[in-house]
Amino acid sequence: MNSRSSRGVLALWLLPLLFLALFFFAPLISVFRLAGEAAVTAAPQANLLERITRPLGFTFYQAVLSTLATLALGLPAAYIFGRYTFPGKSLLRVLTTLPFILPTVVVAAAFNALIGPRGWVNLGLMNLFDLTAPPLQMLNSLPAILIAHVFYNTTIVIRVVGSAWSQLDPRMEQASRVLGATPLKTLREVTLPLLRPAILAAGLLVFMFDFTSFGVILLLGGPQFATLEVEIYIQAMHMLNLPLAGLLSAVQLLCTLGLTIAYSRASLHLNVPLAPRLQGEGMRRMRTWREKLLVGVTIILLAVLLVLPLAALGARSVVRLEADRGERGGVQTGLTLDYYRELFVNRRLSLFYVPPIEAARNSLVYAGTTVLFSLTLGFLASSALARRARINRVLDPLLMLPLGTSAVTLGLGFIVVFNRPPFDPGSFPLLIPLAHSLVALPFVVRTLLPALRSIPISLRQAAGVLGASPLRTWWEVDLPIIARAALVSAVFAFTISLGEFGATSFLARPEYPTLPVAIYRFIGQPGALNYGQALAMSTLLMLVCGLGILLIERMRLPGLREDW
């Protein structure tokens, strides 16, 4: 690699590295410094190795099981989205994306509304069999954790693998069938090797989210289950044990770094051959009964596991089943819109009361800014990684580190570092979308990079020979090929920002909450009325998120097919 190319790669890395240095490494180092200072003055802790290995072992165990379960559902779903057209496809795509963006407190409320002691399933079984106690005890168990992780992360597999699957040249599979290969052999020897980079990328992202899971473990797993993230929260916020919290954060970071390096080396030479095709090419309607059965069963599974909890949440927000706080006498059960009406009433005359429309506006502004930041930084970093340079082997894993960092640790670090005007949370509103961009950036890079690496160099050379400038070559050659990946990246960044709760709870001002923060306020207060208001606002958040995703997917970029 010549010096001119090396300077070009370094120039592309400049802004992403500056962003990581200021808003990731500086807060992280500040927390580790505080933990180190506390460790010097603290007494030695008993059973230190066991207190590290026990949550670490369970973290890997549940992450592996959750990732395998997510791939088992996500890969067939990615296939039907990438290969077939069927009625309601756009709506189903939006509905399968909604779980990924919802805050963990909302997901916990959705599963509680569906399978909790007073959930729809238990209420139906109790009425059907005349039971006095709920027969289904799913909450506070490992299956509840696994189901919730599948609920959250299936859309990652659908988006990443489905995008690559839809762009595979169907003539490769057709040629394999003409040469006598069975459909199973074609899948095993042609399709899956071509999709391996996308499957690895999706599997890594799912594993990272399962590995750093916090809210799902805490709210649905119960006190008997503790991942590294939960243990960091307990030690830092409840036990005030900063030395152990800092050590656990360091272990979590090392694990994330190791996983990222292994992935980068494994997928270095594996690229999906993508190429622009005619609109609708590769997509077809179901012909045989086997295809109809496959699509039908997959849609039913998606509806049961992903859509049904959301429907239970929405239905519970318009049904009164128990008395409000302080209410005496008979309870008037049945359909009601009181929970929605109460959202616009400030009964406690709180100075920090914010109507839902303003909380939604705050969330949308932060999400739009996050998309702008993360796409800009992601294009620069992905363009640098798409070029061969030794420095990429070192810098590539750094982009994944924010996914492996405790939200509690990062939130504390932001407060420690950015505590003075003009960069404190009260004076610098961009701090929240910058924090959201830390989480969104790895998704953007991992989605854009396979598409950029797969652009045949011959297409660019041909454009140059025909007199096209570098800018025109990028606009008419590169952009049509990576447009789909760019749209997927924008959806990821937008949805991550809308549903982010951990860092926002530290940084948001009381008078400018996002929808997740406002929902948490209601859930944190006792009484059926507050719980109903939380469900109502959660339903509004689902509608806002669904509308935002639908608008993004309706954007027509160059080379983007209508079915996407």
LOKE-248217 format. One record per residue (C-alpha): y, z, x; residue number from 1. Coordinates in steps of 0.1 Angstrom, whole numbers. Layout:
! LOKE-248217
v, w, u, num
Y, Z, X, NUM $
...
END
This chain:
! LOKE-248217
v, w, u, num
0, 0, 0, 1 $
34, -11, 16, 2 $
64, 12, 19, 3 $
83, -7, -8, 4 $
56, 0, -34, 5 $
54, 36, -22, 6 $
91, 41, -28, 7 $
87, 25, -63, 8 $
60, 50, -72, 9 $
80, 79, -59, 10 $
111, 67, -79, 11 $
89, 66, -111, 12 $
77, 102, -104, 13 $
112, 116, -97, 14 $
122, 125, -133, 15 $
88, 138, -145, 16 $
84, 160, -114, 17 $
120, 174, -119, 18 $
111, 181, -155, 19 $
79, 200, -146, 20 $
96, 219, -118, 21 $
125, 232, -140, 22 $
107, 238, -173, 23 $
71, 246, -163, 24 $
67, 259, -127, 25 $
99, 279, -126, 26 $
90, 300, -158, 27 $
54, 303, -147, 28 $
63, 315, -112, 29 $
87, 340, -127, 30 $
59, 356, -148, 31 $
35, 356, -118, 32 $
62, 373, -97, 33 $
67, 400, -123, 34 $
29, 405, -126, 35 $
26, 408, -88, 36 $
54, 433, -86, 37 $
37, 453, -114, 38 $
3, 451, -96, 39 $
18, 465, -64, 40 $
29, 497, -82, 41 $
-1, 500, -106, 42 $
-33, 518, -99, 43 $
-66, 498, -93, 44 $
-83, 488, -126, 45 $
-119, 496, -133, 46 $
-145, 468, -141, 47 $
-119, 441, -131, 48 $
-145, 414, -125, 49 $
-162, 420, -159, 50 $
-128, 420, -177, 51 $
-123, 385, -163, 52 $
-158, 370, -166, 53 $
-165, 381, -201, 54 $
-135, 362, -218, 55 $
-140, 334, -193, 56 $
-176, 329, -203, 57 $
-169, 329, -240, 58 $
-140, 306, -235, 59 $
-162, 279, -219, 60 $
-190, 286, -244, 61 $
-170, 281, -275, 62 $
-150, 252, -260, 63 $
-182, 232, -252, 64 $
-197, 238, -286, 65 $
-164, 229, -303, 66 $
-160, 197, -283, 67 $
-195, 185, -290, 68 $
-191, 192, -327, 69 $
-157, 174, -327, 70 $
-171, 143, -309, 71 $
-201, 143, -333, 72 $
-177, 138, -363, 73 $
-149, 120, -345, 74 $
-168, 91, -329, 75 $
-183, 77, -362, 76 $
-148, 82, -378, 77 $
-132, 63, -349, 78 $
-157, 35, -353, 79 $
-150, 30, -390, 80 $
-112, 32, -384, 81 $
-115, 7, -355, 82 $
-138, -18, -371, 83 $
-136, -18, -409, 84 $
-110, -22, -436, 85 $
-115, -2, -468, 86 $
-93, 10, -497, 87 $
-73, 41, -489, 88 $
-76, 37, -451, 89 $
-39, 44, -444, 90 $
-39, 75, -466, 91 $
-71, 88, -451, 92 $
-56, 83, -416, 93 $
-25, 104, -425, 94 $
-47, 131, -442, 95 $
-69, 134, -411, 96 $
-38, 138, -389, 97 $
-23, 166, -409, 98 $
-47, 193, -396, 99 $
-37, 187, -360, 100 $
-1, 194, -366, 101 $
-3, 225, -388, 102 $
4, 259, -372, 103 $
-26, 282, -367, 104 $
-13, 306, -393, 105 $
-13, 279, -419, 106 $
-49, 268, -409, 107 $
-60, 304, -412, 108 $
-44, 306, -447, 109 $
-61, 272, -456, 110 $
-96, 284, -447, 111 $
-90, 318, -463, 112 $
-80, 299, -495, 113 $
-112, 279, -493, 114 $
-139, 302, -480, 115 $
-123, 336, -478, 116 $
-134, 365, -499, 117 $
-110, 354, -527, 118 $
-113, 317, -518, 119 $
-122, 289, -541, 120 $
-158, 286, -529, 121 $
-166, 324, -534, 122 $
-147, 325, -567, 123 $
-168, 296, -580, 124 $
-201, 311, -568, 125 $
-192, 345, -583, 126 $
-184, 329, -616, 127 $
-214, 306, -616, 128 $
-240, 333, -607, 129 $
-221, 363, -623, 130 $
-218, 381, -589, 131 $
-196, 411, -583, 132 $
-191, 405, -545, 133 $
-183, 373, -526, 134 $
-217, 358, -514, 135 $
-202, 337, -485, 136 $
-191, 356, -455, 137 $
-177, 329, -431, 138 $
-146, 345, -417, 139 $
-146, 365, -385, 140 $
-176, 346, -371, 141 $
-184, 319, -345, 142 $
-191, 292, -371, 143 $
-156, 298, -386, 144 $
-141, 292, -351, 145 $
-161, 260, -345, 146 $
-153, 246, -380, 147 $
-116, 253, -375, 148 $
-116, 236, -341, 149 $
-133, 205, -356, 150 $
-107, 207, -384, 151 $
-79, 207, -358, 152 $
-91, 182, -332, 153 $
-110, 154, -349, 154 $
-78, 134, -352, 155 $
-76, 133, -314, 156 $
-109, 114, -312, 157 $
-100, 92, -341, 158 $
-66, 82, -326, 159 $
-76, 78, -289, 160 $
-111, 63, -293, 161 $
-103, 44, -325, 162 $
-73, 28, -309, 163 $
-94, 15, -279, 164 $
-123, 5, -302, 165 $
-101, -16, -324, 166 $
-88, -35, -293, 167 $
-122, -43, -278, 168 $
-129, -80, -278, 169 $
-155, -85, -306, 170 $
-169, -115, -288, 171 $
-185, -93, -262, 172 $
-206, -76, -289, 173 $
-213, -110, -306, 174 $
-225, -125, -273, 175 $
-248, -95, -267, 176 $
-264, -100, -302, 177 $
-268, -138, -296, 178 $
-287, -130, -264, 179 $
-312, -109, -284, 180 $
-299, -74, -280, 181 $
-304, -50, -310, 182 $
-273, -33, -325, 183 $
-284, 0, -308, 184 $
-288, -17, -274, 185 $
-254, -34, -278, 186 $
-238, -1, -285, 187 $
-255, 16, -256, 188 $
-250, -11, -229, 189 $
-218, -29, -240, 190 $
-196, -9, -263, 191 $
-200, 26, -250, 192 $
-195, 17, -213, 193 $
-163, -1, -223, 194 $
-151, 29, -244, 195 $
-161, 55, -217, 196 $
-125, 60, -205, 197 $
-112, 66, -240, 198 $
-141, 89, -249, 199 $
-135, 109, -217, 200 $
-98, 111, -224, 201 $
-104, 123, -259, 202 $
-131, 147, -249, 203 $
-109, 162, -222, 204 $
-79, 167, -246, 205 $
-102, 183, -272, 206 $
-118, 206, -246, 207 $
-83, 216, -233, 208 $
-72, 226, -268, 209 $
-104, 245, -275, 210 $
-103, 261, -240, 211 $
-67, 274, -246, 212 $
-73, 282, -283, 213 $
-54, 313, -294, 214 $
-45, 315, -331, 215 $
-79, 302, -344, 216 $
-97, 328, -323, 217 $
-74, 356, -332, 218 $
-71, 349, -370, 219 $
-105, 335, -379, 220 $
-127, 349, -351, 221 $
-118, 386, -355, 222 $
-116, 413, -329, 223 $
-151, 407, -315, 224 $
-142, 373, -300, 225 $
-117, 370, -272, 226 $
-109, 339, -251, 227 $
-87, 339, -220, 228 $
-57, 331, -242, 229 $
-64, 360, -266, 230 $
-71, 384, -238, 231 $
-38, 374, -221, 232 $
-19, 381, -253, 233 $
-36, 415, -258, 234 $
-30, 426, -222, 235 $
6, 414, -221, 236 $
19, 423, -256, 237 $
-3, 452, -267, 238 $
-16, 469, -235, 239 $
15, 460, -214, 240 $
-9, 453, -186, 241 $
11, 425, -168, 242 $
-11, 425, -136, 243 $
-43, 417, -156, 244 $
-24, 392, -178, 245 $
-10, 374, -148, 246 $
-44, 373, -132, 247 $
-60, 359, -163, 248 $
-33, 333, -166, 249 $
-40, 322, -130, 250 $
-77, 319, -137, 251 $
-69, 298, -168, 252 $
-47, 275, -147, 253 $
-73, 271, -120, 254 $
-99, 261, -146, 255 $
-76, 236, -161, 256 $
-67, 221, -127, 257 $
-104, 218, -118, 258 $
-112, 201, -151, 259 $
-83, 176, -147, 260 $
-92, 167, -111, 261 $
-129, 161, -121, 262 $
-118, 139, -150, 263 $
-93, 119, -128, 264 $
-120, 111, -102, 265 $
-146, 102, -128, 266 $
-124, 78, -147, 267 $
-105, 63, -117, 268 $
-122, 29, -119, 269 $
-131, 29, -156, 270 $
-108, 8, -177, 271 $
-111, -6, -212, 272 $
-104, -44, -211, 273 $
-77, -46, -238, 274 $
-60, -79, -247, 275 $
-36, -89, -276, 276 $
-55, -107, -304, 277 $
-47, -123, -337, 278 $
-37, -101, -365, 279 $
-69, -87, -383, 280 $
-93, -100, -356, 281 $
-122, -76, -351, 282 $
-115, -59, -385, 283 $
-138, -67, -414, 284 $
-150, -55, -448, 285 $
-183, -38, -452, 286 $
-211, -63, -459, 287 $
-245, -47, -457, 288 $
-257, -15, -475, 289 $
-261, 2, -441, 290 $
-224, -4, -433, 291 $
-214, 9, -467, 292 $
-236, 39, -464, 293 $
-222, 47, -429, 294 $
-186, 44, -441, 295 $
-192, 63, -473, 296 $
-209, 92, -456, 297 $
-183, 94, -428, 298 $
-155, 94, -454, 299 $
-172, 122, -474, 300 $
-176, 143, -442, 301 $
-140, 138, -433, 302 $
-129, 148, -468, 303 $
-151, 179, -469, 304 $
-142, 192, -434, 305 $
-106, 180, -431, 306 $
-91, 173, -465, 307 $
-108, 200, -486, 308 $
-91, 230, -468, 309 $
-57, 213, -472, 310 $
-64, 207, -509, 311 $
-74, 243, -513, 312 $
-42, 254, -497, 313 $
-21, 233, -520, 314 $
-40, 244, -551, 315 $
-37, 280, -541, 316 $
1, 277, -538, 317 $
4, 269, -576, 318 $
-21, 295, -589, 319 $
-15, 332, -593, 320 $
-47, 353, -588, 321 $
-34, 388, -580, 322 $
-4, 411, -587, 323 $
28, 409, -567, 324 $
39, 438, -546, 325 $
50, 467, -568, 326 $
39, 449, -600, 327 $
21, 472, -625, 328 $
1, 465, -656, 329 $
-18, 434, -665, 330 $
-16, 404, -641, 331 $
-7, 371, -656, 332 $
-30, 347, -638, 333 $
-30, 309, -640, 334 $
-8, 280, -629, 335 $
27, 289, -617, 336 $
56, 275, -597, 337 $
71, 309, -590, 338 $
62, 308, -554, 339 $
82, 276, -549, 340 $
112, 289, -569, 341 $
113, 321, -549, 342 $
117, 301, -516, 343 $
153, 293, -527, 344 $
162, 328, -537, 345 $
174, 354, -512, 346 $
164, 385, -530, 347 $
167, 408, -500, 348 $
202, 394, -492, 349 $
190, 388, -456, 350 $
216, 375, -431, 351 $
189, 353, -416, 352 $
177, 338, -448, 353 $
172, 300, -444, 354 $
163, 276, -473, 355 $
132, 255, -467, 356 $
152, 223, -465, 357 $
172, 236, -435, 358 $
140, 248, -418, 359 $
125, 213, -424, 360 $
156, 197, -410, 361 $
154, 219, -379, 362 $
117, 209, -374, 363 $
124, 172, -378, 364 $
153, 172, -354, 365 $
132, 190, -328, 366 $
103, 166, -334, 367 $
124, 135, -330, 368 $
140, 148, -298, 369 $
105, 157, -285, 370 $
93, 121, -291, 371 $
123, 108, -271, 372 $
118, 131, -242, 373 $
80, 128, -240, 374 $
78, 90, -243, 375 $
105, 85, -217, 376 $
88, 109, -192, 377 $
53, 96, -203, 378 $
62, 59, -196, 379 $
75, 68, -162, 380 $
45, 89, -152, 381 $
20, 65, -167, 382 $
36, 35, -149, 383 $
34, 54, -116, 384 $
-3, 64, -122, 385 $
-12, 28, -131, 386 $
-3, 18, -95, 387 $
-26, 26, -66, 388 $
-11, 54, -45, 389 $
-25, 84, -27, 390 $
1, 107, -41, 391 $
-12, 100, -76, 392 $
-44, 120, -68, 393 $
-23, 151, -63, 394 $
3, 146, -90, 395 $
-20, 134, -118, 396 $
-37, 168, -124, 397 $
-3, 185, -124, 398 $
6, 168, -157, 399 $
-24, 185, -174, 400 $
-15, 220, -163, 401 $
8, 228, -193, 402 $
-22, 224, -216, 403 $
-41, 251, -197, 404 $
-12, 276, -196, 405 $
-10, 305, -220, 406 $
17, 300, -246, 407 $
24, 338, -242, 408 $
29, 334, -205, 409 $
51, 304, -208, 410 $
72, 319, -236, 411 $
78, 350, -215, 412 $
87, 328, -185, 413 $
113, 309, -205, 414 $
129, 341, -216, 415 $
130, 354, -180, 416 $
143, 323, -164, 417 $
167, 310, -192, 418 $
184, 342, -201, 419 $
220, 333, -193, 420 $
245, 309, -209, 421 $
246, 279, -210, 422 $
208, 277, -208, 423 $
197, 306, -228, 424 $
180, 300, -262, 425 $
211, 308, -282, 426 $
234, 284, -263, 427 $
209, 256, -254, 428 $
192, 242, -285, 429 $
174, 215, -264, 430 $
152, 242, -249, 431 $
128, 241, -278, 432 $
121, 203, -277, 433 $
118, 206, -239, 434 $
92, 232, -244, 435 $
74, 211, -270, 436 $
76, 181, -246, 437 $
56, 201, -220, 438 $
26, 202, -244, 439 $
31, 166, -256, 440 $
35, 150, -222, 441 $
-2, 151, -212, 442 $
-11, 135, -246, 443 $
14, 107, -240, 444 $
2, 100, -205, 445 $
-35, 101, -213, 446 $
-29, 77, -242, 447 $
-7, 53, -224, 448 $
-25, 52, -190, 449 $
-57, 34, -201, 450 $
-37, 7, -217, 451 $
-14, 2, -187, 452 $
-43, 1, -163, 453 $
-61, -24, -184, 454 $
-34, -51, -184, 455 $
-49, -80, -163, 456 $
-27, -87, -133, 457 $
-32, -124, -139, 458 $
-11, -122, -171, 459 $
19, -109, -152, 460 $
14, -134, -124, 461 $
13, -162, -149, 462 $
45, -150, -166, 463 $
62, -149, -132, 464 $
50, -184, -123, 465 $
65, -196, -155, 466 $
99, -181, -146, 467 $
99, -149, -166, 468 $
119, -120, -151, 469 $
103, -86, -146, 470 $
121, -73, -177, 471 $
109, -103, -199, 472 $
74, -100, -185, 473 $
73, -63, -195, 474 $
87, -72, -230, 475 $
64, -101, -238, 476 $
33, -93, -218, 477 $
30, -55, -212, 478 $
46, -42, -244, 479 $
24, -61, -269, 480 $
-7, -47, -252, 481 $
5, -11, -249, 482 $
24, -10, -283, 483 $
-6, 5, -301, 484 $
-10, 32, -274, 485 $
28, 39, -276, 486 $
26, 44, -313, 487 $
-3, 68, -309, 488 $
16, 87, -283, 489 $
47, 89, -306, 490 $
25, 103, -334, 491 $
10, 129, -310, 492 $
44, 140, -297, 493 $
59, 142, -332, 494 $
30, 161, -348, 495 $
27, 185, -318, 496 $
64, 194, -322, 497 $
62, 199, -359, 498 $
33, 223, -357, 499 $
41, 241, -325, 500 $
45, 278, -331, 501 $
38, 298, -299, 502 $
67, 289, -277, 503 $
90, 283, -307, 504 $
85, 319, -319, 505 $
100, 331, -286, 506 $
129, 306, -284, 507 $
141, 299, -319, 508 $
172, 317, -331, 509 $
167, 337, -364, 510 $
192, 315, -382, 511 $
176, 283, -370, 512 $
139, 286, -376, 513 $
114, 258, -378, 514 $
90, 256, -407, 515 $
61, 273, -388, 516 $
84, 302, -379, 517 $
96, 305, -415, 518 $
60, 305, -427, 519 $
50, 332, -403, 520 $
79, 354, -416, 521 $
64, 353, -451, 522 $
28, 358, -439, 523 $
39, 389, -419, 524 $
52, 406, -451, 525 $
28, 423, -475, 526 $
24, 414, -512, 527 $
10, 384, -532, 528 $
45, 370, -537, 529 $
51, 367, -499, 530 $
16, 353, -494, 531 $
22, 327, -522, 532 $
56, 318, -507, 533 $
38, 312, -473, 534 $
13, 289, -490, 535 $
41, 271, -508, 536 $
61, 265, -476, 537 $
28, 255, -458, 538 $
23, 229, -485, 539 $
59, 217, -480, 540 $
52, 214, -443, 541 $
21, 193, -450, 542 $
42, 170, -471, 543 $
70, 167, -445, 544 $
44, 161, -417, 545 $
26, 135, -438, 546 $
58, 116, -446, 547 $
68, 117, -409, 548 $
34, 103, -398, 549 $
35, 76, -425, 550 $
70, 65, -414, 551 $
60, 63, -377, 552 $
28, 43, -386, 553 $
48, 19, -407, 554 $
70, 10, -377, 555 $
62, -25, -366, 556 $
62, -29, -328, 557 $
56, -62, -311, 558 $
19, -71, -312, 559 $
10, -43, -337, 560 $
-14, -53, -364, 561 $
-8, -44, -400, 562 $
-40, -25, -404, 563 $
-29, 1, -379, 564 $
END
